[in-house]
Amino acid sequence: MKKTEFSQYEEEVIRLRRHFHQYPELALQEFQTSAFIQKYLEELGYQVRHVPPTGLIAEHPCMKNREKMVVLRAEMDALPVQELTGLAYASRNEGCMHACGHDGILAVALTLAKILSGQKDFPVAVRFLFEPAEEIGEGTVRMLDGGALDKDKGRKADGFLMFHYACDQPLGMAVHKGQASAMIGKMEILIKGKSSHWCQAEKGIDSIYAAGLVVQKVHEISRDYVGKGPHVAGIGTIHGGEYPNIISDQVKLVGNIRACYREDFEQLKKALEQAFHKVEEVTGAQVCLSFPKDPVLPFANDPTLTAIAADTGRTIFGSRFLLEGEDELFLTGDNAYQYYQQTKGLFCVFLAAVPGEEHPFHHPKFQIDERILLPSVQTLYEIIRKYA
């Protein structure tokens, strides 16, 4: 398809994106989103099957019997963020916002599905995944259990594509050569003290004081550790104490460690454990560090798909296409690594900063420059076509 042929879908992709933006739903609650997507696809002739509770897998009958099959993922869930953009199509759901670009991803995936539904001679079979609960790390395993990558006769799909939007740079595209994500581990820190009335403070062990020292140690280690690549350790939530006149006997902190290389991840864990032992010696409290889930592992882009993406990106975006190496790794991660463990994968980032509104992910003013949407459709179409 020529660029002019894609232009007829610009109004459609923007309309879809604004619809999803207005009606965001949290992880595993994407019922209206799922119903809208299913209706849209079935009207195009797609066969849609459910992955409980809200996931969808869609294929068009006209694409059967192709030699290769590529799977494209689109995430559905939003975040518990109160939107502050002031947009005319801002979220209508209180305390919920597409503050990570999933509204744009859904719109692009559906527009691409619409284009492909009318192309019986397209050389690659394309399966669309509409994945719930990506933000809480539960969607991927549900989709895989539902057969997301299963092809036929025990074979897996020939390729997996995923894409995100980053809103810190002007319109463009970026792809990593090789490793494309970081290792991430959710950590929980339970601090156990001893309760007492403040008038008898000497009989208690102040868990809140110990928690303050723990937070300080996490910050210092994250700041001072020198490793092989980018890394960070931080606390996201802290809960403890019930009454102002009682020494708190317990505080729970939840945070994460992120590192581009496993060796840094393990060294940070070790440094934290050693620091927390010192806090125990100083305060008398017990500091228990645990990791309730297996860490999210890094994934790497397939060389062939990367070369195709680079060729396509340069054609569509010119100098605004960036091929990034290992010296430009970021601390983002995704449970999509589980897809990469089963087939070749490619992760594309479309740059979509609104001038003057360059806000990070999960910010209440996060915005996408909608001019990126149609080029995203065209880029994905060409990457998949060339992969044949």
N, C-alpha and C positions, 0 to 999 in steps of 0.2 A: 504494500500500500504506500502511496505517496503521501507526503505531509499534508497536502490539500485534502486528501481523503479522510485523514484523521480529524481535520478541523470541524467536520460536521458533528463530531461528538463532544465538542467543548462545552456547549450548554448543558448537555446531559451529565457529564462528569461533575460539573460544578453544582448542578441541581442535587445530585446524589450526595455529594459531600456535605452540602448545607443541611440536607435532611438528617443525615446521621449525626451531624454536629448538634442539631437542636434536640435530638432525642437519645442522649447517651445512656448507657446502662452499665452497671458494675459487673464484675466478674461473676460468671455462672448465673447471672440474672438477665442475660441478653435475649429475652424471649421476644420482645417486639422487634428488635433488630433482626433476629433469626427469621421470624415470620415474614418480614419485609423482603429479606434476601431470597428466601425460598420462593415466594410469590413472583418476584422479579425474574428469577432464573427459570422457573417452570413455564412462565409465559414465553420464554425464549426457546423452549423445547428441551431444557436440561433435565437430566434425571438426578434427583436430589435425595440423599439419604442422611438420616440423623445420626449424630454422635451425642448421646445424652450428656448434659441436659439441653444444650443449645447449639452444639457444633453442627456443621453441615459439610458434606462432601458432594461435589457436583461435577458431572461429566455430560457432554453432549453426545448423543448417539452418532452424529455425523463424524465424530473423531475416532471411532473405534477402528481397530485393525491397522493402526499406525505402528510403524516399527519402534518409534521412541515415544515415551510418555514423560512429560514434565509436570511437576506438581507446583502450584503457586499458592502460597499461604497469605491469607488476609486475616488480621486479628480484629476482633469485634468489641472487646471490652473497653470501658472508659475508667476514669479515676475518681476517687472521692475528693474532688477539688471544686470549690465554688468559683465559677467563671467570672472574671472581671474584665473581659475584653471590650464590652460595650457594643459588640457586633449586633446587627439587626437580626441575625440568625443564631444568636447566642443560645446556650443550653436552656431548655425549658424545664429541666429536671433539677430541682434544688440540690445543691451539694454534689453534683455529678457533672463531669466535663471530659470531653475528648481532648485532654491536655498532652497527648503523646502522638497525635497524628493518625490514629486508627480510622478516623472518619474519612480522611483522604485515601488511606489504603483500601478501605472498603469500596469507595467510589471508583477508584482506578480498576480494582479487580472486577467489579460488575460491568464497567464500561468495556474492558477487555473481553469479558465473557460475551457481551453483546456483539462485539465485532466478530469474534470467532464463531459465533453461532450461525453466521451467514456465509462462512467460508468452508465449504465441503472439501476443498482441495488443500487446506492448510496441512503442511507436512508433518506436524507433530501433534500427538494427542495431548491435550492440556486438562489437567484435573485441578479444580479449585477447592481449596480448603478454607473454610470460614471458622476460625479457631476462637473459642471462648477462653477467658481466664488467662490470657498471656501475661497480664500485669502481675498476677500472683503466682505465676510459674506452674500452673496446673493444666493448661490447655494442651500442650504438646503431647504429653503421655496419653491423654484422653483420645486425641486424634489418631495417634499411632495404634492404640488399642482398637480403634475403630477401622483400621485398615487403610490409613491415609496414604501409605507408600506402597501398598500391596498391588502388584500388577497382575500377572497370571502365571500359572505353573510354578508358583513359589518364587517368582522373580520380583524384584523391587523396581520402583520408578527409576528412570534413567537420569533424572535431575530434579533438584529442589530449588525453588527460588523464593526469596523473601526480600522485602524492601521496607525501609523506614524513611521518615522525613526529619531533617535536622534544620532548625530555624535560627542558626547563628551565622550563616553565610548567604550571600545573594544566590539567585537561581543557578543551579548547576547539578552536578552528579559526582559522587565519589565511590570508588571501589577499592578495597584492600587487596593487595597482592599477597596471598598467603593468609596468615592468621588474621582474623577479623573481629575477634572479641576477647573478653577477659574471663578469668576465673573468679567466681563470686561465691562466697559462703555466708549465709545468714548466721549470726552468732547471738546467743542469749547469755546474759550474765546475771546470775542470781546471787544476791548478796544477803547473807543471813547474819543478823545481829542478835540483840537481846533486848526485849521490851522492858521499859521501866517508866515511871513518872519522872518528869523533868526535875521535880524537887528532890529526887534521889538519883540523879544522873550517874553517880558513881556505880550504881548497880546495873546499869544497862550498857549495851554496846550499840552505838549509833550507826545503823546501816546507811543512813542518808549521808553522813559524813564519809563513810567508806566509799559510797557511790560517787561522791564528788572527786575523791582521789582516783577512782577507777576511770572516770571520764577524763581527768587530767592525763593519766597515763596513756589512754588510747590516743588522745590528741598528740602527745609528745612523740609516741612511737610512730604514728602516721607521718608526723612532720620530719622526724630525724632519721628514720630508716633510709638507707641508701641501698637500692637493689639493682637488678638487671633492667627493669622497666618500670612504667607507671604503676602506682599502687596507692591505696588509701584504706584506712580503717576508720570507722565512725559509728556513732550512736544515733539511732533514729527516734527511739522512744524510751521514756523512763517513768516508772510507776512505783510509788512507795509511800507509806505513811497513811494514817487515818485521822488522827486528832492532833491539834497543835500542842497539847500538853503531855503527849506520850512519845517517848523515844521509839522510832520506827524499828521494828525487828526484821523487816525484809524490804528489799528494793529489787525490782527486775528491770534490766536494761536490755534492749534489743537493737542490734545494729548489723553491720556487715563488714567483711574484708573483701577487697577487690584488688586483684593483681593480674597483670598481663601474663606473668609467668608463674608456673606452679612453685618453683623454688622460692620466689618472693612471698607467695601466699603462705607457704609452710614456715618460713622464717618469721613472718609477722605473727602467726599463731604462737610460735615458740616465745617470741619477745613479749607478747601479751601475757602468756601464762607466767613467765618469770616476774613480770611487773606486778601481777595480781598477788603473787606470793608475798611480795614486799608489803603490799597494802594489808594483807592479812596480819603480818608481823606488827605493823604499826597500829592497827585498829582493833585487833582481836576478832574481827568479823571473818566469816567464811565467804570466799569469793569463788563461785563455781562457773567456769566457762564451758559452754557446750555449743554444739552445732547440730540443730534438730533435723536437718536434711542434708543429703549428699550435696556437695557444691555443684554449682553450674560450671561446666567445663568450657574451655575455649573451643572455637571451631575455626576452620580455615577454608577459604574459597578454593574451589577446584580450578586448576590452571587453565584448562580449556574454556570453561565458562568465563573465567576472568578475562581471557584474551578476547572472547566474543563481546563481553560487556565493554571492554576498553575501546574496541573498534566502533561499536555502536555509540558509546558515550561521546567519543570524539566527533563522530558524524553529526550527532544531534546537538551537543552542547559546545562543541569547539573547545576553546581554551578554558571553559568552565567545567571541563571534565578533569577529575583528579584521580590518578592512580597512586594510591598510598602504599608505602612500604612498612616494614617492621619498626622503623624509627618514628612512625606516626600512629602508634596504637592508642586506643582509647579504652576507658574503663567501663564500657557498656558490655552487657552480657545478655544471653537469651537462652531459654531452655530449648531453642531450636537446634542446639548442638546434637540433640537426640536424632533429629532428621539426618544430620550430617554423618552420623555414625552408620547410617544404612544406605546412603546414596551420595552422589556428588552434589555439592551445594554452591549457591551463589547468594551473597548478601549485597544489595545495592543501597546506597543512601542518596536520596534526592535532597538537594539543598534548596531551602524554600523560605528564607528570611524575608519578612515584610520590613521594608526600610523604616528604621526608627522603632521597630518592635521586635528586636532580636532577643527573645526570651528562651530560657532553657526548657527541656522537657519537664512536665509536671508543674509548670508555673501557671497561675490563674489567668495570665495574659498571653499564654502560648498561642501563636497564630501561624497559619500556613499561607504563603503567597499562592493564591489559586492558579496563577499562571504556570505553576510547575505541574499541575495535574495532567494536562493533555500530553506534554512531553514524556511524562512517566508512562502513560499508556503506550505511546509509540515506542519508547525504549524497550519495555518489557516484551512487546509484540515482536520486535526485531531480534532481540536476544533469543527468544524461544524459536523463532523461525530459522535463524542461522544455526541453531544447535542441531538441526536436522542434518 
